Amino acid sequence: MGADVAVVLARGRCRVTVVEPLADRREALPVAIAAKLAEMDLGRRAGLVKAVGSLDDVDWPAIDLVIECVPEQLALKRAVFADLVQRARPDTILTSNSSSFPISAIGEGLPGRERMLGLHFFMPAHLVPLVEVILGEGSDAGLGESLCGFMRACASVPVLVRKDLPGFLANRMQHALAREAFALIDEGIASPQDVDAAVRFGFGFRFLAAGPVLQRDHAGLEVHCAAAATMYPGLAQNKEPARALRERVARGDLGMKTGRGFFDWTPDRREAERQRYDRLLRQGLALLAAELPPVDRSTEDPV
């Protein structure tokens, strides 16, 4: 994830330092980052990104923004932020790419919480335009607005989340959908394949053109209000993950990473699926190109 975020920043003509303690991953980073930038016809910017082995190797006086992408463990993130407070300039913005932990919890008890914000990317970060800028309890709202402007300059689509609820904005909506989807699977109403098809080729297909709010204006508010009155009482309201998920997790069937989830994943099938997925994301970007922030393709010296 951190490598893909580095690609986003290099796309915006920023100098980037990636901290990767594992030597094999650190050595592989330049080639991977250069390849992803080349796909955007920005291969010349690969030189903007360098990888180092530890926080001790960072030129801290030159750092304006930190994006923490360590594993999703609250204690680890808190320890990293406690270290960053000591190392970074007082005006350096400190952000976390956490997908679940509020920035208020990560920075709890630390000085300078006004400069701490959530900055949540979606995998793969260099292909999915959305990034959430999340204000914590002590965050400076003005910094949030400035960070949104910065992300637009990196050709991303930022949304400002004014309260750091668990899951923030996009993941809360995504999990609301997933709760109903897996409840339908649990109840035998639809197969996993048909649930996916209903989303991809039905309302999900339309979401490429209009989100749920604009889509209601297209169709008529009275239609959706009446439908909501009919369906809401019967929607899933479970407080724990669906049985279909819990049973697979208990068996160790975790998806592509273990070779089996809802589907079987041989190495060849996994690679083919990832290529298909990335190809469709790029095609979606092409369709939305006129509505996305432009990529700065100038050859001037980077900022």
C-alpha positions in Angstrom: 0.0 0.0 0.0 2.8 2.4 0.9 4.4 1.8 -2.5 1.2 2.7 -4.3 0.8 5.8 -2.2 4.3 6.8 -3.2 3.3 6.5 -6.9 0.3 8.8 -6.2 2.7 11.4 -4.7 5.2 11.1 -7.5 2.4 11.6 -9.9 1.9 14.9 -8.2 5.6 15.8 -8.8 6.6 15.4 -5.1 9.8 14.0 -3.8 9.0 10.9 -1.7 10.9 8.8 0.9 9.6 5.3 1.5 10.7 3.7 4.8 10.8 -0.1 4.2 12.7 -2.1 6.9 12.7 -5.4 4.9 15.7 -5.4 2.5 14.2 -7.6 -0.2 11.1 -5.4 -0.4 13.2 -2.2 -0.3 15.3 -3.4 -3.2 12.3 -4.3 -5.3 10.5 -1.0 -4.7 12.3 1.1 -7.5 11.4 -1.4 -10.2 7.8 -1.7 -9.1 7.2 2.0 -8.7 8.9 2.8 -12.0 6.6 0.3 -13.8 3.5 1.8 -12.3 4.5 5.3 -13.2 5.4 4.1 -16.7 1.9 2.8 -17.2 0.8 6.4 -16.7 3.4 7.7 -19.1 5.2 9.2 -16.1 8.2 6.9 -15.9 10.5 9.9 -15.8 9.3 10.6 -12.3 10.5 7.3 -10.8 13.6 9.2 -9.6 11.5 11.2 -7.3 11.0 8.2 -5.0 13.8 6.7 -2.8 13.6 3.9 -0.3 15.4 3.8 3.0 15.6 1.2 5.8 14.6 3.1 8.9 13.2 6.4 10.2 16.8 7.3 11.1 17.6 7.5 7.4 15.0 10.2 6.7 16.0 13.8 6.0 13.4 15.1 8.5 14.0 18.8 8.1 12.9 18.4 4.4 9.7 16.5 5.2 6.4 18.4 4.9 3.9 15.4 5.1 4.1 12.0 6.7 1.7 9.2 5.6 1.9 6.2 8.0 1.1 2.9 6.3 2.2 0.3 8.9 0.2 -2.8 9.6 -3.3 -2.3 11.0 -2.4 -2.6 14.7 -3.4 0.3 17.0 -0.5 -0.2 19.4 2.0 -0.1 16.5 0.5 3.0 15.0 0.5 4.8 18.3 4.2 3.9 18.8 5.0 5.2 15.3 3.2 8.5 15.9 4.9 8.9 19.3 8.2 8.6 17.4 7.1 10.9 14.6 6.2 13.7 17.0 9.8 13.7 18.2 11.4 13.5 14.7 9.2 15.7 12.4 9.3 19.5 12.2 6.5 21.1 14.3 4.7 22.2 11.2 4.9 18.8 9.4 1.5 17.2 8.8 1.2 13.7 10.3 -1.3 11.4 8.8 -2.4 7.8 9.0 -3.6 5.6 6.2 -5.5 3.4 8.7 -8.7 1.9 7.3 -10.4 1.5 10.7 -8.6 3.3 13.6 -9.6 6.9 14.2 -6.8 9.4 14.1 -8.0 10.6 17.5 -7.2 7.1 18.9 -3.8 6.9 17.2 -2.7 10.3 18.4 -4.3 10.1 21.8 -2.2 11.8 24.5 0.4 13.1 22.1 1.2 16.8 21.6 0.4 18.6 18.4 -2.9 16.7 17.6 -4.0 19.7 15.5 -1.6 18.5 12.8 -2.7 14.9 12.9 -5.3 13.7 10.3 -6.5 10.5 8.7 -5.5 10.1 5.0 -7.1 6.9 3.8 -6.4 5.5 0.4 -8.1 2.6 -1.3 -6.3 -0.4 -2.9 -4.7 -0.1 -5.4 -4.1 3.5 -4.4 -2.6 4.6 -7.7 -5.7 3.3 -9.6 -8.6 4.2 -7.2 -8.9 8.0 -7.3 -10.7 8.4 -3.9 -8.8 9.4 -0.8 -10.5 10.3 2.5 -9.1 13.2 4.5 -10.4 12.7 8.1 -10.5 15.2 10.8 -9.9 13.9 14.3 -11.1 15.5 17.6 -8.2 17.9 17.7 -7.4 18.3 14.0 -7.1 21.7 12.4 -10.0 21.9 9.9 -7.9 24.3 7.8 -5.2 21.7 7.4 -7.9 19.3 6.2 -8.9 21.7 3.5 -5.3 22.2 2.5 -4.7 18.5 2.4 -7.7 18.1 0.1 -6.2 20.6 -2.3 -2.8 18.9 -2.2 -4.4 15.5 -3.0 -6.2 17.1 -6.0 -2.8 18.3 -7.2 -1.8 14.6 -7.1 -4.7 13.8 -9.4 -6.7 12.1 -6.6 -10.3 12.8 -5.6 -10.4 13.8 -1.9 -13.4 13.8 0.3 -13.4 15.6 3.7 -14.7 13.5 6.5 -15.5 15.8 9.4 -15.6 13.2 12.2 -13.5 10.2 12.5 -16.1 7.5 13.1 -14.9 3.9 12.6 -14.8 3.2 8.9 -15.0 6.9 8.1 -17.2 7.5 5.0 -16.7 5.1 2.2 -16.1 2.0 4.2 -19.2 2.6 6.3 -21.3 2.7 3.2 -19.4 -0.3 1.8 -20.0 -2.4 4.9 -23.7 -1.4 5.0 -24.0 -3.0 1.5 -21.8 -6.0 2.5 -24.0 -6.7 5.6 -27.1 -7.1 3.4 -25.2 -9.0 0.7 -23.8 -11.6 3.1 -27.2 -11.9 4.9 -28.8 -12.8 1.6 -26.1 -15.4 1.1 -26.6 -16.8 4.7 -30.3 -17.1 4.1 -29.8 -18.9 0.8 -31.6 -16.2 -1.2 -28.7 -15.7 -3.6 -25.4 -17.2 -4.4 -22.1 -15.3 -4.0 -21.8 -15.2 -7.8 -25.3 -13.7 -8.2 -24.7 -11.2 -5.4 -21.6 -9.9 -7.3 -23.5 -9.8 -10.6 -26.4 -7.8 -9.1 -23.9 -5.2 -7.9 -21.5 -5.1 -10.9 -24.1 -5.2 -13.7 -27.0 -3.4 -11.9 -26.8 -0.5 -9.5 -23.0 -0.7 -9.2 -22.7 -0.1 -12.9 -24.8 3.1 -12.6 -22.7 4.3 -9.7 -19.9 5.0 -12.2 -22.1 7.8 -13.5 -23.9 8.9 -10.4 -23.6 8.3 -6.7 -26.5 7.3 -4.5 -27.6 10.9 -3.8 -27.5 12.1 -7.4 -29.0 8.8 -8.6 -32.1 9.5 -6.4 -32.6 12.9 -8.2 -32.4 11.1 -11.5 -35.0 8.5 -10.6 -37.3 10.6 -8.4 -37.2 11.0 -4.7 -40.7 9.8 -4.1 -39.9 6.5 -5.8 -36.9 5.8 -3.5 -38.7 7.1 -0.4 -41.5 4.7 -1.0 -39.1 1.8 -1.7 -37.2 2.6 1.5 -40.4 2.5 3.6 -41.1 -0.9 2.2 -37.6 -2.5 2.5 -35.9 -0.9 5.5 -37.9 -2.9 8.1 -36.7 -6.1 6.6 -33.0 -5.3 5.9 -30.3 -7.1 7.8 -29.6 -5.6 11.3 -27.1 -8.2 12.6 -24.4 -6.8 14.9 -21.7 -9.4 14.0 -20.2 -10.5 10.7 -22.3 -12.9 8.6 -22.0 -16.7 9.1 -20.6 -17.1 5.6 -17.7 -14.9 6.6 -17.2 -16.2 10.1 -17.1 -19.9 9.0 -14.5 -19.2 6.3 -12.3 -17.2 8.6 -12.5 -19.9 11.2 -11.3 -22.5 8.6 -8.5 -20.2 7.4 -10.0 -19.7 4.0 -9.1 -16.0 3.7 -9.3 -15.5 0.0 -6.5 -15.1 -2.5 -3.8 -15.0 0.1 -4.6 -18.6 1.3 -5.8 -20.0 -2.1 -9.5 -20.2 -1.1 -12.2 -17.9 0.1 -15.7 -17.9 -1.6 -13.8 -19.1 -4.7 -10.7 -21.2 -5.3 -7.5 -19.4 -6.2 -4.7 -21.3 -7.9 -1.6 -19.1 -8.5 -2.4 -18.8 -12.2 -6.1 -17.9 -11.5 -5.0 -15.4 -8.9 -2.6 -13.6 -11.3 -5.2 -13.6 -14.1 -7.8 -12.1 -11.7 -5.5 -9.4 -10.6 -4.7 -8.5 -14.1 -8.4 -8.4 -15.1 -9.2 -6.3 -12.0 -6.5 -3.7 -12.7 -7.4 -3.6 -16.4 -11.0 -2.8 -15.7 -10.0 -0.1 -13.1 -7.9 1.5 -15.8 -10.8 1.4 -18.2 -13.0 3.0 -15.6 -10.4 5.8 -15.1 -10.5 6.4 -18.8 -14.3 6.7 -18.8 -14.1 9.2 -15.9 -11.1 11.1 -17.2 -13.0 14.3 -17.9 -14.3 14.4 -14.3 -11.0 13.6 -12.5 -8.3 16.1 -11.5 -5.8 16.4 -14.4 -2.4 14.8 -14.1 0.4 17.4 -14.4 2.5 16.0 -17.2 5.0 19.0 -17.4 8.7 18.2 -17.5 9.7 21.0 -15.2 11.7 20.3 -12.1 9.5 18.7 -9.5 8.5 20.5 -6.3 
